[in-house]
Structures are given as structure tokens and as C-alpha cells.
Amino acid sequence: EARNLLDQILERNPENVEALTTIGQLYHDAGQTEDALAVYTRIYQLDPSQEGIGEILGRLYLGVGNYDEAYKFLKDPINEAIDNDNNELALELLDKLQDLDDENITIRERKIEVYQKLNRHDDVKLMFEEIAEIYYNKGRLEESYNIFERLFSLDPQDNRVKQRFNQISIEFRGRPIDTSRLVEKPSFDGMQEMKTSDSLEQVDHADHTSDGTGGGMRMLEM
């Protein structure tokens, strides 16, 4: 009955964003993701400034496994969440994107940014290790070697990192690591300066000021 009423409203005013939003939510609640996508895409075309529309579309594209479109719409919400210290939301969206593209370096770099703010040192280290392994698997031994060299210099007592660094050194430089040239950092602070040699994609920071707690479209739970 609600859908029939909404259809009547749209017959009189096909650009009624409020009615379209309600229809989109009905489709989503019914598990009709493709239909919900079509409706919210129409809303975005009519008014891309609608609060929350980017995150909604991004989550819907996550639901259908489309990484490229999901990233396009979630890029700004992620930047906004990081800028506003909404770290839980930022990590949730980044984790979902990583699930669709497990070898994406940019996503891990964004997660490092959040983990550093939260002083989650073990997670920062893990992300750098994963990035180094991605480079290794792509045949980019120099980038992989450089990251492991820095990780080892920060914590020479980590036997797992030492063993992997030694393996890559033999493969890349033809000799095992020279521990005499490495100086252990006195604290974890040195890792905050670590950067990967490049990114697969640069992320533009959007200029948003909303704290994400106001009105607007209800976020879809995926």
C-alpha cells in the first residue's frame, strides 16, 4: 500500500526526492539491492548534495561487489570520518573495501593513517608488512625490501620480520642482511614517518565540516 501511494506521488512529481528515498529504503529492506541502487542513483542524479547519499550508494555497491563504484562513492565519507575522528566508521568502510580488493595498497595506507591516530602500533606494523608482501608478489622487490628494512630497524628482536627480511635480501641483493648497518629506534615514533614508496592511487581529501551526527538520509546497514 505504501508503494502504491508513493507511486502516485511520483506520477505527479517524478522528482520528489522524499518519495524516492522512501522507495529506495523499502527496496533495501526487502533485500532488492539492484532496485535500491537504481532508485538512489536517481536521487543522486537529481540532488548529489543530499546528505549521506554518497555513503548509501557506496554501501549498496559494496553489497553487489562492485569495488570501483563503491570506492568512488565512499572516498569522501572515509576522508570526512578520518578528519572528524570518526575512526570506527572509517575502519568499517575501509575493511569492507579491502574485502573486495585484498591487494589494494591505498586502502591499507588509509588504515595506517587511522591506526597511527589510535596508537594501534601492532596494526600499523601489520599493514606495512602486508604492503611489503603485496609489492613482493608483484615483483617489486626494492619496495618490499625497503619496507622490511625499516620494520627490522624499528624492532630487530622480531624474529619473524628478521627471517622474512633476510629472505628478501638474499633474493633482491644476493646476500643476507647486514645487521651491523641497522640501528634500532628507541621507540615506536619512527614508524609514524614510514611511507610506502608510492601508491596505486592518490586519495583526494574532501573539504567537509559535518560531524556526521545530524539529519539526512538514514545509513544503510550492510
N, C-alpha and C positions, 0 to 999 in steps of 0.2 A: 504493500500500500504506500509506503514511504517513497519507493522508487517511482511509482506512478505519479504521485504528487510532484516529485522533483522533475520528472519528465515534462509535466505540464508547465512547470515554471520555466524550464529551458526552452520549450516551444515558443513561449512569449519572449524570452530573453536568453538567447543561446550563449551569451557571455556572462551569465550570472555565476561569478566565481564561488559564492557561498553554496549555491546548489551543487555545482560541480565538485566542490570539496567534500560535501556530504556523500555524494555518489561515489567518489573515489574511496572514501573511508568504508562505505558499505562493501565495495568490491574487495578491498583489502581484508576486511573482517571475514568475508566469505571465502578467503583464500584464492580469489581470482586475480592473481598478481598482474598478469598481462593486461587485463581490463583496467585495473587500478593505474598501471603505468600510462595507458592511453589517456585516461582522464587527467591525471596530474601533469602529464606533458602538455595537455591542452591548457591547463591552468597556468603553467609556466609560460606558454606562448602568449597568453592574454596578459599576464602580470608577473614578470620574473622577479619583481621586488617583494612578492608575498613572503612574509616571514616564515622561515622553515621549509620552503618549497624545495630548496636545494638538497637539504638533508633527507627529506622524504623521497625524492627521486633517487638519490644515491642509495638509500636503503632498499628501495624497490629493485634497482639494478643489481645490487648485491644478491637479492633474493632469486634473480634469474641467472646469476653467474656471469654477468657482463662487467668485467673489471674496468675496461676503458671508460664506459659511461658512468659507472659507479665512482671512479676516481675523479672524473670531470666535475661531478656534482658535489662530491664530498670534500674536495680540496679546500674550498673556502670555509665550510663548517669546521674542519680539522684545524685550520690556521686560527680561526676565531676561538675555538676551545683552548688551544695552547696559549694564545695571547691572554685569555681570561682565566688561566689556571684551572680550567675545567679538564683536568688531566684524565679523569676516569672516562669521560666521553671520548676524548682524543684517542686514548689507547684502545677503547672498544672499537671505534671505526677503523683505526689502523690495523688492528688484529683481523677484522673482517676482510679488509682489503688484502692483507697478507695471505689469508686463507685462499684467495682466488689467484694470487700470483706469488708463489712461495720464494721465487728467486729475485724479487724486486728489492733493489738496494735503496732506492729513495724512501720506501716505506720504513725500512729499518733505521735509516738516518733520522727520520722524523720521530721514531720511537726512542732513539738515543737522546734526542733533544728533551723529550718528556722525562725519561728515566734520570737524566742528569739533574733536572729541576727537582726531582723527588729524592735525589741521593740514593737511587737504587743501583749501587755500584756493580753488583753481580749481573744485573740485567744489561747494563751498559756494556760490560765486558763480553757477555754472551752475544749481543748484537754485533759487536766488532768481529768476534770470531766467525759468526755466520756470514758477514760480509766478506771476510777474507776467504772463506771456503767457496763462496759464490764466484769470486774472482778466480780462484784456483780452478774451479770446474769449467770456467770459460777460457782457460788457458792463459790468463793474465797473471803470470807468476810474480811479476815485480810488485804489483799492487798487493797481492796476497802476502808476499814476503815482508813488505814494509809494515803492514798492519801487525803481523805476528812479531816482528822485531820490536815494535813499540809495546805490545802487550807483554812480551817477555821482559823487557827492560823495566816495566812497571812492577812486575812480580816474578822474579827469577825462580821463586820457590814453587811455582805452579808447574808440576811435572808434566801435566797433560799438555799445556801450552808449549813447554820446552820441547817435548817429544815431537809435536806437530811442526813447530818452527824448525827444528833440526831436519825433519824430513823434507820440508820445502826448501831449506837452504841447500841441502845436497842436490835436489833436483834443479834448483834455479842457479846456484852459484858453483855447483860441482864440489862442494866441500861442506862439512858440518859447521855449525855455528861457532863463532869465536866469542866465548863468554867474557874474555878479558876486555873487550871493547864496549861492553854494555855496563851502564851504571844504573843501579836500582834507584827508582824515585822514592823519596822519603814518605810520600803519601799518595792518596788516590787523585790528588788535584791534577796531576799531569794528564790523566785520561780526558779531562774536560777539554783539553786543547787538541785532542785527536780528531783528525778529519780523514775521511777516505779520499783517495786521490782524485776521484771525480764521482759524479752521479749519473745514473741513467737518465735522470730527468730533473730539472730545476723546478722548485715549487715557488710560485709567487704568493707572497703574503697579502691577503686581502685586508683592506682598511675598514675593519668593523669595530663598533664600540658597544654593541649589545652584549649584555651578560648572559643572554640565553635563558633568562628566567621569566621573561614577560609573556605576552599573549602570542597569537599567531597560530599556525597550524599545529595540531597535535602530532607529535612524532610517532612514526610507525615503529612498533617493536618487531624486529626480525629475528 
